[in-house]
């Protein structure tokens, strides 16, 4: 509303200045007569100051009272009936109202005095000269104020384009609103109107020369009059341009504002319903008194199925949201990671076309990875898993672990044992130990990676080497089976989840357990404790494709197609920058740095080398067609789904309803804009009538002379109608065009 109020204030102040100019123009002969009788400029100006101060003072005192009464009566109108209940609107006149009234009175006083100061210096000779030869250019054109204002508007518009918003983030993260940029629409409208008026005299001169041989005497005389004294008509034209421009801009501004509030809610929620901070619940174990964490898979497919089973949910898509850091520098930039499911995210999320150069489906397609690590599938009846290995020396504090994934995508780390000896040994563990028993319920199981890491307190991982002769499983009947004899190392690659892993080696060795066959040799360099170093089964993994916000690219200096390492909730992940985007749903902080990745690609890579923790989706975005009471029941049901609970549930319908409660968002905007434009329109009509009255009064002698030389009343009427029609038509046409362009911008 600040923008519209600026435009209204500009129109009103210009209206006051125009009326003051007309009144002073009518009294110029009186001023010149007083100057000829000995009155000084200061004495004449004192008369105008007394008049202006009296008018401004009365307006300051009475204006707030009239405004309060008018606003109170508006409660009876249909536009405000929802607020007033059909009665008067409650209005209280505050101290701020009188302060604003005083500011308006001061500005109006200045507008009244500007032409009076110039008129008080006019003598008899200058008055006669200007009556015979009117000034062809107003003051703002002679001193190029219009050009200066247009240059300033272009500069501010460029700054707004580069900044992207009137909201700026300061050095320490504080959000500030640039008031100069908020006033930009008003500046552009006024500057453009003033510059276009430079073309008005030129157009009239060209029209008079071209059309004189073809028009009647009355029409030609009207064109000559407008070309001879353009300043007189420029004032009225500018007033009409501002009025029409304000009307068109206000009408489009109301619709734009309503759309802005609606899309702000759509953007902040992301989907119909967004379930945030999803976590597994706790339940008492049957037959026991202790509370244990009930294992419920929270991987992508299982989480999605659980929420889609809730009545009223059409589509549910899992999302991961977490914090991370750019690891290319010692103190890298922090950011927000948003990982989405490429198959279902587009069916649920709201995405506007101008957020990116590509549609949402095209963006998600660029995030797909064609070669996820397959892993080594275990037999369905496997009860234990073990590895036969030989260390180069005892490593009593170095633990050997296996990373297992079940059919639902849930990962778990199994401790096989520590390397207590340098002889050949088998490290084996039960697949159903402890809380991991439920992992067996989602077979088949897949061995993702074998790792070593230091667990000694205060110790760093020392360099070492192990020979791996085979991976074996044991069935329930005790039968043992070697599922990976390591006759070669094809299909196995090095884990690179830490900077030190770049020096690790995986190759074949001639030394084997039975002395005949070889084994895989894995050697590692020294590194940090509790950091996995090892090998995984699958093809060499390419970096995870990501999309970056322009603010992230600007802060980090990365470019498209560049590969670099990041951390995601403590997991080190190599990524490749596929492209940049301006905005993405739910990223509501101005200039927020964020990355977008495919959920499956990110979680599989991060969980493959994680020591213990898992990277799992922690949000669910839901699409639903339910409304009314059914929607409220659905929102309540999503807070606690079988096996899961959520810290918050955001309902888009509730956000839209809350935005409409504010009268300035729904019908109130239309009503206020209509009232504001009506007030400006009334002022413009009054200005037009006063302008016509003063113009005709000052030209009575001219009309009498024309009648004397033979002009008929019809010809004089034609001349007057032509002048007024051209002024109104040009002013309304330019104002309508400029208001439309300004609203579109």
Legacy VTK file of the C-alpha trace (Angstrom):
# vtk DataFile Version 3.0
C-alpha trace
ASCII
DATASET POLYDATA
POINTS 745 float
0.000 0.000 0.000
3.001 2.262 0.502
3.526 2.421 -3.264
-0.072 3.442 -3.965
-0.010 6.036 -1.174
3.087 7.585 -2.727
1.332 7.852 -6.082
-1.763 9.346 -4.450
0.356 11.859 -2.545
2.166 12.821 -5.749
-1.112 13.379 -7.595
-2.613 15.424 -4.750
0.486 17.579 -4.335
0.617 18.179 -8.052
-3.096 19.031 -7.975
-2.427 21.604 -5.252
0.502 23.042 -7.207
-1.606 23.187 -10.381
-4.466 25.016 -8.661
-1.997 27.380 -7.038
-0.422 28.085 -10.424
-3.817 28.769 -11.972
-4.854 31.071 -9.131
-1.555 32.940 -9.235
-1.783 33.144 -13.016
-5.218 34.722 -12.723
-3.909 37.251 -10.186
-0.787 38.226 -12.099
-2.345 41.454 -13.339
-3.247 42.292 -9.737
0.309 41.517 -8.603
1.830 43.662 -11.359
-0.512 46.508 -10.431
0.548 46.287 -6.774
4.200 46.277 -7.832
3.581 49.400 -9.910
2.025 51.083 -6.848
5.169 50.503 -4.775
4.598 47.122 -3.103
7.742 45.050 -2.683
8.107 41.379 -3.545
8.309 40.522 0.169
5.029 42.297 0.900
3.250 40.552 -1.952
4.713 37.204 -0.931
3.538 37.818 2.652
-0.033 37.945 1.369
0.357 34.579 -0.339
2.084 33.128 2.754
-0.778 34.266 4.977
-3.330 32.748 2.628
-1.397 29.475 2.260
-0.689 29.134 5.984
-4.353 29.692 6.813
-5.501 27.071 4.308
-2.832 24.536 5.348
-3.474 25.099 9.062
-7.212 24.569 8.722
-6.600 21.405 6.701
-4.233 20.032 9.345
-6.803 20.606 12.088
-9.938 19.546 10.257
-8.491 16.909 7.891
-8.084 14.070 10.442
-11.604 14.666 11.761
-13.122 14.543 8.282
-11.041 11.466 7.415
-12.124 9.679 10.614
-15.788 10.435 9.956
-15.531 9.296 6.348
-13.774 6.051 7.280
-16.347 5.353 9.975
-19.209 5.804 7.516
-17.536 3.406 5.079
-18.597 0.609 7.420
-22.069 0.797 5.872
-20.696 -0.022 2.407
-20.661 -3.650 1.160
-16.881 -3.601 0.761
-16.359 -3.237 4.520
-19.458 -5.026 5.782
-17.413 -8.068 6.827
-15.370 -5.891 9.149
-18.081 -3.661 10.536
-21.036 -6.047 10.615
-23.094 -3.492 8.719
-22.414 -0.666 11.189
-19.845 2.072 11.546
-16.171 1.211 11.511
-14.457 1.925 14.846
-11.974 4.749 14.275
-9.594 6.392 16.732
-7.611 9.505 15.852
-4.073 8.968 17.065
-1.175 11.320 17.467
0.337 9.811 14.353
-2.699 10.900 12.331
-2.085 14.534 13.238
1.632 14.132 12.542
0.849 12.780 9.081
-1.684 15.588 8.645
0.969 18.123 9.613
3.365 16.594 7.101
0.705 16.780 4.401
-0.073 20.365 5.349
3.596 21.323 5.160
3.997 19.722 1.739
0.799 21.397 0.523
2.028 24.747 1.831
5.257 24.311 -0.125
3.249 23.405 -3.234
1.143 26.553 -2.763
4.146 28.799 -2.262
6.245 27.569 -5.202
4.296 29.480 -7.905
3.575 32.378 -5.525
7.273 33.084 -4.993
7.813 33.345 -8.728
4.719 35.508 -9.245
5.661 37.966 -6.484
8.711 39.047 -8.506
6.791 39.900 -11.688
6.606 43.524 -12.676
4.336 45.281 -15.152
6.731 44.988 -18.086
7.359 41.288 -17.592
3.654 40.674 -17.129
2.894 42.291 -20.498
5.699 40.347 -22.172
4.484 36.997 -20.877
0.908 37.835 -21.790
2.000 38.476 -25.377
4.652 35.736 -25.570
3.940 32.936 -23.087
6.847 30.824 -21.952
7.129 27.799 -24.234
8.696 25.562 -21.601
7.824 25.050 -17.928
10.537 25.389 -15.314
11.110 21.651 -14.858
11.851 21.368 -18.585
14.094 24.415 -18.767
16.297 23.070 -15.972
15.993 19.409 -17.068
14.490 18.249 -13.800
12.416 15.715 -15.742
15.498 14.176 -17.352
17.290 14.069 -14.001
14.306 12.345 -12.387
14.136 9.818 -15.232
17.853 9.017 -14.883
17.355 8.519 -11.142
14.404 6.205 -11.816
16.444 4.139 -14.273
19.261 3.847 -11.731
16.869 2.677 -8.997
15.174 0.264 -11.393
18.545 -1.265 -12.263
19.361 -1.611 -8.577
15.999 -3.298 -7.963
16.630 -5.676 -10.875
20.057 -6.655 -9.527
18.844 -6.945 -5.940
15.727 -8.868 -6.954
13.588 -7.444 -4.154
12.988 -4.343 -2.060
14.057 -6.510 0.885
17.798 -6.578 1.524
19.886 -8.583 3.979
22.421 -6.508 5.882
25.924 -7.548 6.953
24.821 -9.299 10.146
21.749 -10.934 8.626
19.180 -8.277 9.523
16.408 -7.798 6.986
15.890 -4.204 5.822
13.392 -2.683 3.401
14.727 -0.167 0.892
12.184 2.646 1.025
13.674 4.330 -2.047
12.961 1.226 -4.118
9.414 1.124 -2.746
8.885 4.622 -4.144
10.209 3.548 -7.549
6.795 3.096 -9.278
5.805 6.637 -8.347
9.116 8.050 -9.543
8.900 6.200 -12.848
5.337 7.366 -13.450
6.100 11.019 -12.697
9.425 11.069 -14.563
8.009 9.376 -17.655
5.027 11.717 -17.726
7.251 14.785 -17.443
9.573 13.575 -20.196
6.686 12.723 -22.515
5.375 16.263 -22.092
8.518 17.465 -23.849
7.092 15.919 -26.992
3.739 17.680 -26.591
4.781 21.096 -28.015
6.707 19.418 -30.831
3.676 17.342 -31.739
1.444 20.435 -31.719
3.869 22.370 -33.956
4.048 19.506 -36.434
0.267 19.119 -36.356
-0.289 22.841 -36.953
2.022 22.882 -39.971
0.720 19.681 -41.506
-2.994 20.133 -40.831
-3.363 23.902 -41.303
-4.146 23.687 -45.035
-6.825 21.051 -44.427
-8.613 22.142 -41.260
-11.229 24.788 -40.698
-10.330 28.103 -39.105
-11.656 27.140 -35.661
-9.669 23.897 -35.538
-6.493 25.514 -36.861
-6.716 28.308 -34.307
-7.072 25.756 -31.496
-3.969 23.881 -32.640
-2.055 27.173 -32.949
-3.079 28.196 -29.441
-1.844 24.913 -27.932
1.442 25.126 -29.844
1.897 28.774 -28.795
1.270 28.253 -25.066
2.085 24.593 -24.263
2.903 25.262 -20.596
-0.706 26.181 -19.877
-1.929 22.817 -21.197
1.017 20.773 -19.955
-0.087 21.237 -16.345
-3.500 19.745 -17.020
-2.085 16.991 -19.225
0.342 15.935 -16.506
-2.459 15.841 -13.944
-4.551 13.606 -16.203
-1.546 11.390 -16.980
-0.919 10.869 -13.280
-4.598 10.186 -12.608
-5.003 7.658 -15.413
-1.671 6.030 -14.623
-2.596 5.722 -10.963
-5.963 4.197 -11.848
-4.516 1.557 -14.162
-1.651 0.799 -11.801
-3.958 0.564 -8.784
-6.320 -1.818 -10.565
-3.496 -4.131 -11.598
-1.729 -3.622 -8.289
-4.694 -4.975 -6.361
-4.791 -8.162 -8.416
-1.015 -8.446 -8.235
-1.096 -8.012 -4.480
-3.723 -10.706 -4.025
-1.707 -13.044 -6.218
1.423 -12.159 -4.279
-0.152 -13.081 -0.949
-1.516 -16.308 -2.397
1.734 -17.375 -4.023
3.664 -16.418 -0.916
1.661 -19.047 0.969
2.052 -21.557 -1.881
5.799 -20.993 -1.891
6.291 -21.190 1.873
4.275 -24.410 2.256
5.561 -26.134 -0.898
2.616 -28.551 -1.121
-0.962 -28.940 0.079
0.294 -30.252 3.418
3.910 -30.420 4.581
4.867 -32.719 7.449
8.145 -31.569 9.021
10.706 -33.206 11.310
9.385 -36.739 10.922
10.934 -39.220 13.352
10.270 -42.807 14.496
8.166 -43.310 17.595
8.878 -45.326 20.756
6.758 -48.246 21.907
6.872 -50.710 24.818
8.297 -54.080 23.838
5.717 -56.874 24.287
6.226 -58.756 27.542
8.694 -56.312 29.003
8.682 -53.349 31.308
11.461 -51.372 29.644
10.878 -48.942 26.843
12.797 -49.579 23.675
12.841 -47.839 20.353
10.509 -49.683 18.018
12.315 -50.142 14.733
10.218 -48.852 11.869
11.940 -48.360 8.514
12.013 -44.684 7.566
13.556 -45.103 4.165
11.992 -43.532 1.107
9.575 -46.257 -0.027
8.388 -47.330 3.440
7.906 -43.770 4.651
5.986 -42.909 1.515
3.737 -45.962 1.825
2.968 -45.241 5.472
1.713 -41.743 4.740
-0.129 -42.661 1.550
-2.171 -45.174 3.543
-3.709 -42.330 5.552
-7.268 -41.676 4.247
-7.402 -38.438 2.264
-3.788 -38.488 1.049
-3.558 -38.612 -2.745
0.229 -38.563 -3.172
3.022 -38.369 -0.590
6.648 -37.666 -1.423
9.593 -37.934 1.005
12.014 -35.022 1.344
15.248 -34.541 3.246
16.130 -31.111 4.625
19.386 -30.477 6.454
22.307 -28.157 6.922
25.688 -28.536 5.278
28.943 -26.812 4.466
31.127 -26.312 1.428
34.332 -28.278 2.116
36.489 -26.683 -0.567
37.643 -24.063 1.942
38.711 -24.252 5.567
35.765 -22.114 6.618
33.368 -22.916 3.804
29.964 -21.359 3.304
27.022 -23.001 5.034
23.889 -23.869 3.098
20.610 -25.806 3.237
20.322 -29.142 1.432
16.941 -30.178 0.038
16.817 -33.694 -1.409
13.624 -34.671 -3.252
12.224 -37.788 -4.870
12.351 -37.254 -8.629
9.464 -39.643 -9.312
6.803 -38.088 -7.073
7.994 -34.590 -6.168
6.597 -33.021 -9.328
3.127 -34.436 -8.548
3.026 -32.715 -5.163
5.149 -29.556 -5.171
4.104 -26.099 -6.348
6.626 -24.582 -8.735
6.356 -21.379 -10.779
7.783 -21.182 -14.272
10.011 -18.178 -13.619
11.861 -19.907 -10.777
14.187 -21.432 -13.363
14.910 -21.511 -17.067
13.728 -25.133 -17.141
10.433 -26.640 -15.973
10.433 -28.632 -12.754
10.379 -31.972 -14.595
13.471 -30.981 -16.557
15.296 -29.909 -13.405
14.535 -33.187 -11.642
15.702 -35.121 -14.692
19.143 -33.499 -14.464
19.497 -34.851 -10.915
19.053 -38.507 -11.806
22.041 -40.852 -11.449
22.224 -43.841 -13.772
24.772 -45.880 -11.784
23.843 -46.279 -8.110
26.015 -48.818 -6.244
24.377 -52.231 -6.445
25.965 -53.925 -3.412
26.477 -57.637 -2.796
23.179 -59.388 -2.152
23.092 -61.886 0.746
21.170 -65.183 0.642
17.667 -65.009 2.107
18.501 -67.565 4.807
21.696 -65.829 5.942
21.895 -65.615 9.757
25.466 -64.380 10.182
27.985 -62.527 8.070
31.763 -62.741 8.364
35.002 -61.892 6.620
38.285 -63.834 6.515
41.216 -61.436 6.688
44.828 -61.046 7.722
46.273 -57.778 9.076
49.865 -56.677 8.542
50.127 -56.277 12.317
47.738 -56.287 15.269
45.349 -53.335 15.411
43.443 -53.943 18.661
41.580 -50.624 18.534
40.701 -50.766 14.842
37.230 -52.117 14.259
36.069 -53.922 11.121
32.436 -53.246 10.223
29.987 -54.172 7.493
27.356 -51.775 6.148
24.107 -53.636 5.352
21.054 -52.331 3.477
17.640 -54.018 3.562
14.952 -54.086 0.873
13.359 -50.903 2.220
16.608 -48.989 1.844
17.397 -48.820 5.555
21.124 -49.025 6.399
22.727 -50.481 9.498
26.322 -50.995 10.612
27.388 -54.413 11.959
30.584 -54.740 13.971
32.521 -57.811 12.837
35.326 -57.430 15.385
38.755 -55.926 15.935
42.099 -56.997 14.486
43.765 -58.509 17.548
46.261 -60.621 15.585
48.278 -60.589 12.396
47.278 -64.167 11.517
44.441 -65.234 9.278
41.173 -64.922 11.203
37.429 -64.880 10.600
35.480 -61.944 12.056
31.778 -62.823 12.191
28.578 -61.383 13.677
24.897 -62.260 13.915
22.660 -60.321 11.524
19.812 -60.214 14.048
21.604 -58.886 17.110
19.950 -56.260 19.275
17.518 -53.839 17.735
18.640 -54.843 14.225
16.404 -57.929 14.388
13.732 -56.110 12.387
16.218 -55.507 9.583
15.745 -59.181 8.694
12.040 -58.599 8.054
12.801 -56.639 4.864
14.908 -59.085 2.903
16.857 -59.451 0.740
19.793 -57.878 2.563
22.645 -56.273 0.665
26.238 -55.831 1.769
27.099 -52.284 0.776
30.636 -51.830 2.106
33.389 -53.173 4.361
35.156 -50.577 6.520
37.777 -50.103 9.202
37.853 -47.260 11.720
39.669 -46.364 14.896
37.619 -46.577 18.115
40.372 -46.027 20.685
39.847 -42.969 22.859
42.119 -40.130 21.796
43.802 -42.210 19.098
44.081 -41.489 15.400
43.779 -44.168 12.781
47.242 -45.512 12.007
48.225 -46.648 8.529
47.725 -50.348 7.891
47.056 -53.150 5.429
44.719 -56.140 5.409
44.325 -59.102 3.088
40.700 -60.091 2.499
40.310 -63.680 1.345
36.548 -63.974 1.369
33.140 -62.874 2.644
31.025 -65.674 4.051
27.515 -66.110 5.451
26.086 -68.832 7.679
22.525 -70.140 7.389
20.208 -71.175 10.217
21.227 -74.808 9.801
24.880 -73.918 10.316
25.791 -74.309 6.659
28.510 -71.836 5.583
28.752 -70.228 2.135
31.386 -67.942 0.645
29.572 -65.253 -1.349
32.708 -63.326 -2.388
36.006 -65.266 -2.788
37.937 -62.198 -3.987
39.454 -63.998 -6.960
39.656 -60.492 -8.370
38.744 -56.968 -7.247
36.462 -56.144 -10.145
33.205 -54.786 -8.851
34.871 -53.316 -5.751
36.000 -49.728 -5.308
37.475 -47.546 -2.611
35.314 -45.533 -0.248
36.275 -41.886 -0.380
34.342 -40.302 2.444
37.333 -38.491 3.948
40.169 -36.425 2.448
42.781 -38.989 3.584
41.123 -41.764 1.538
42.623 -40.389 -1.655
45.838 -42.327 -0.834
44.103 -45.651 -0.098
44.901 -48.646 -2.316
42.873 -51.686 -3.400
44.585 -54.350 -5.516
45.033 -58.108 -5.848
47.638 -60.023 -3.815
49.222 -63.426 -4.449
48.912 -64.333 -0.763
45.787 -66.313 0.086
44.364 -68.239 3.010
44.916 -71.673 1.450
48.205 -70.682 -0.143
46.970 -71.248 -3.682
44.375 -68.541 -4.456
45.020 -64.865 -4.073
43.222 -62.232 -1.995
42.303 -58.558 -2.080
44.823 -56.209 -0.509
43.439 -53.039 1.053
45.831 -50.521 2.558
45.013 -47.191 4.121
46.957 -44.194 5.314
46.626 -42.518 8.687
43.546 -40.480 9.372
40.921 -39.283 11.808
39.221 -41.610 14.309
35.608 -42.734 13.858
35.915 -42.111 10.126
35.206 -45.002 7.797
37.925 -46.209 5.433
37.214 -49.187 3.256
35.756 -50.599 0.067
32.267 -50.849 -1.405
30.730 -53.222 -3.925
29.630 -51.565 -7.143
30.828 -49.463 -9.993
32.856 -46.353 -9.347
30.345 -43.792 -8.175
30.109 -40.469 -9.949
29.497 -37.302 -7.887
25.913 -36.562 -6.875
24.316 -34.026 -9.269
22.974 -30.922 -7.541
21.282 -27.659 -8.407
22.528 -24.578 -6.578
20.912 -21.278 -5.771
22.516 -18.265 -7.362
23.345 -16.959 -3.900
25.310 -20.176 -3.192
27.246 -19.851 -6.451
27.973 -16.200 -5.758
29.177 -16.894 -2.211
31.331 -19.933 -3.038
32.560 -19.059 -6.524
31.674 -22.473 -7.975
30.589 -22.797 -11.602
28.357 -25.148 -13.564
29.851 -28.627 -14.235
32.367 -28.135 -11.417
32.909 -31.000 -8.951
33.560 -30.338 -5.263
32.971 -31.849 -1.823
30.285 -30.837 0.644
29.085 -32.022 4.020
25.425 -32.923 4.544
24.454 -33.354 8.198
27.962 -34.638 8.916
28.274 -36.869 5.810
30.957 -36.043 3.242
29.550 -36.186 -0.297
31.164 -35.250 -3.643
28.788 -33.319 -5.892
28.686 -31.959 -9.419
26.956 -28.648 -10.060
24.399 -29.229 -12.829
22.890 -25.765 -12.945
21.575 -22.804 -10.982
18.089 -21.800 -9.917
16.709 -18.578 -8.545
14.087 -19.906 -6.141
12.795 -23.227 -4.858
9.690 -23.907 -2.731
10.075 -23.423 1.059
13.407 -21.592 0.716
11.899 -18.398 2.103
14.895 -16.614 3.622
16.151 -13.783 1.375
19.392 -14.747 -0.394
19.292 -18.182 1.241
22.049 -20.478 -0.007
20.734 -23.918 -0.859
21.376 -27.040 -2.925
18.798 -29.419 -4.414
19.635 -33.093 -4.995
17.911 -36.378 -5.785
16.911 -38.106 -2.559
17.889 -41.631 -3.588
21.276 -40.578 -4.978
22.163 -38.518 -1.931
21.051 -40.971 0.759
22.670 -44.006 -0.893
25.993 -42.252 -1.279
25.968 -40.763 2.218
24.819 -43.971 3.933
27.282 -46.153 2.040
30.259 -44.880 4.027
28.591 -43.611 7.198
30.046 -45.011 10.401
26.783 -45.391 12.321
24.308 -42.670 11.474
21.871 -42.728 8.590
20.806 -39.938 6.308
17.033 -40.379 6.032
14.126 -38.273 4.789
12.736 -36.078 7.549
9.818 -34.444 5.747
6.770 -35.632 3.824
5.016 -33.415 1.296
1.408 -34.400 0.729
-1.062 -33.726 -2.065
-4.745 -33.927 -1.130
-8.133 -32.871 -2.445
-9.783 -32.935 0.981
-11.301 -29.729 2.303
-13.470 -28.518 5.137
-13.724 -30.721 8.238
-12.170 -33.647 6.356
-9.014 -31.632 5.782
-8.787 -30.732 9.452
-9.082 -34.404 10.382
-6.381 -35.254 7.850
-3.980 -32.673 9.291
-4.555 -34.075 12.773
-4.024 -37.638 11.526
-0.712 -36.749 9.879
0.743 -35.614 13.187
0.929 -39.243 14.352
1.151 -41.963 11.698
1.791 -45.609 12.546
5.437 -45.719 13.561
6.125 -42.010 12.946
5.474 -38.698 14.607
5.962 -35.166 13.316
6.897 -32.017 15.134
4.838 -29.769 12.862
2.273 -30.051 10.073
1.827 -27.053 7.759
-1.518 -26.776 5.983
-1.629 -24.607 2.878
-5.402 -24.086 3.177
-4.963 -22.700 6.678
-2.286 -20.302 5.479
-4.499 -19.048 2.663
-7.414 -18.612 5.063
-5.258 -16.648 7.499
-4.070 -14.348 4.736
-7.668 -13.595 3.808
-8.563 -12.687 7.385
-6.523 -9.518 6.953
-8.861 -6.997 5.286
-5.926 -5.550 3.368
-5.414 -8.859 1.568
-8.856 -9.661 0.219
-11.740 -7.287 -0.470
-10.217 -4.544 1.658
-7.499 -3.906 -0.884
-9.998 -3.483 -3.687
-12.153 -1.190 -1.576
-9.263 0.953 -0.395
-7.817 1.234 -3.884
-11.221 2.112 -5.283
-11.729 4.809 -2.648
-8.238 6.191 -3.178
-8.660 6.305 -6.935
-12.112 7.866 -6.574
-10.640 10.638 -4.442
-7.910 11.282 -6.999
-10.444 11.183 -9.831
-12.602 13.782 -8.074
-9.559 15.993 -7.584
-8.672 15.639 -11.260
-12.194 16.573 -12.321
-12.101 19.606 -10.043
-8.701 20.506 -11.424
-10.007 20.218 -14.967
-13.004 22.436 -14.185
-10.867 25.039 -12.415
-8.381 24.974 -15.274
-11.151 25.491 -17.817
-12.702 28.318 -15.785
-9.419 30.175 -15.300
-8.438 29.615 -18.921
-11.686 30.998 -20.279
-11.664 33.925 -17.828
-8.181 34.963 -18.904
-9.090 34.623 -22.585
-12.277 36.723 -22.574
-10.495 39.556 -24.342
-9.099 37.107 -26.895
-12.550 35.653 -27.569
-14.040 39.126 -27.952
-11.312 40.073 -30.445
-11.946 36.903 -32.444
-15.648 37.687 -32.564
-14.781 41.173 -33.765
-12.670 39.913 -36.668
-15.473 37.633 -37.828
-15.288 34.321 -35.937
-18.648 32.796 -35.247
-19.721 31.258 -31.949
-19.602 27.830 -33.600
-15.965 28.345 -34.581
-15.025 29.482 -31.069
-16.841 26.498 -29.575
-15.010 24.175 -31.981
-11.676 25.701 -30.969
-12.397 25.252 -27.245
-13.653 21.690 -27.692
-10.581 20.782 -29.719
-8.238 22.118 -27.037
-9.962 20.285 -24.194
-10.434 17.071 -26.190
-6.777 16.917 -27.170
-5.620 17.602 -23.620
-7.926 14.965 -22.130
-7.273 12.389 -24.864
-3.500 12.764 -24.776
-3.377 12.756 -20.974
-5.647 9.731 -20.570
-3.966 7.767 -23.369
-0.445 8.334 -22.062
-1.522 7.716 -18.474
-3.292 4.478 -19.375
-0.313 3.196 -21.341
2.212 4.154 -18.670
0.097 2.721 -15.854
-0.217 -0.565 -17.713
3.527 -0.757 -18.376
4.293 0.151 -14.783
1.921 -2.497 -13.443
3.449 -5.133 -15.725
6.933 -4.192 -14.563
LINES 1 746
745 0 1 2 3 4 5 6 7 8 9 10 11 12 13 14 15 16 17 18 19 20 21 22 23 24 25 26 27 28 29 30 31 32 33 34 35 36 37 38 39 40 41 42 43 44 45 46 47 48 49 50 51 52 53 54 55 56 57 58 59 60 61 62 63 64 65 66 67 68 69 70 71 72 73 74 75 76 77 78 79 80 81 82 83 84 85 86 87 88 89 90 91 92 93 94 95 96 97 98 99 100 101 102 103 104 105 106 107 108 109 110 111 112 113 114 115 116 117 118 119 120 121 122 123 124 125 126 127 128 129 130 131 132 133 134 135 136 137 138 139 140 141 142 143 144 145 146 147 148 149 150 151 152 153 154 155 156 157 158 159 160 161 162 163 164 165 166 167 168 169 170 171 172 173 174 175 176 177 178 179 180 181 182 183 184 185 186 187 188 189 190 191 192 193 194 195 196 197 198 199 200 201 202 203 204 205 206 207 208 209 210 211 212 213 214 215 216 217 218 219 220 221 222 223 224 225 226 227 228 229 230 231 232 233 234 235 236 237 238 239 240 241 242 243 244 245 246 247 248 249 250 251 252 253 254 255 256 257 258 259 260 261 262 263 264 265 266 267 268 269 270 271 272 273 274 275 276 277 278 279 280 281 282 283 284 285 286 287 288 289 290 291 292 293 294 295 296 297 298 299 300 301 302 303 304 305 306 307 308 309 310 311 312 313 314 315 316 317 318 319 320 321 322 323 324 325 326 327 328 329 330 331 332 333 334 335 336 337 338 339 340 341 342 343 344 345 346 347 348 349 350 351 352 353 354 355 356 357 358 359 360 361 362 363 364 365 366 367 368 369 370 371 372 373 374 375 376 377 378 379 380 381 382 383 384 385 386 387 388 389 390 391 392 393 394 395 396 397 398 399 400 401 402 403 404 405 406 407 408 409 410 411 412 413 414 415 416 417 418 419 420 421 422 423 424 425 426 427 428 429 430 431 432 433 434 435 436 437 438 439 440 441 442 443 444 445 446 447 448 449 450 451 452 453 454 455 456 457 458 459 460 461 462 463 464 465 466 467 468 469 470 471 472 473 474 475 476 477 478 479 480 481 482 483 484 485 486 487 488 489 490 491 492 493 494 495 496 497 498 499 500 501 502 503 504 505 506 507 508 509 510 511 512 513 514 515 516 517 518 519 520 521 522 523 524 525 526 527 528 529 530 531 532 533 534 535 536 537 538 539 540 541 542 543 544 545 546 547 548 549 550 551 552 553 554 555 556 557 558 559 560 561 562 563 564 565 566 567 568 569 570 571 572 573 574 575 576 577 578 579 580 581 582 583 584 585 586 587 588 589 590 591 592 593 594 595 596 597 598 599 600 601 602 603 604 605 606 607 608 609 610 611 612 613 614 615 616 617 618 619 620 621 622 623 624 625 626 627 628 629 630 631 632 633 634 635 636 637 638 639 640 641 642 643 644 645 646 647 648 649 650 651 652 653 654 655 656 657 658 659 660 661 662 663 664 665 666 667 668 669 670 671 672 673 674 675 676 677 678 679 680 681 682 683 684 685 686 687 688 689 690 691 692 693 694 695 696 697 698 699 700 701 702 703 704 705 706 707 708 709 710 711 712 713 714 715 716 717 718 719 720 721 722 723 724 725 726 727 728 729 730 731 732 733 734 735 736 737 738 739 740 741 742 743 744
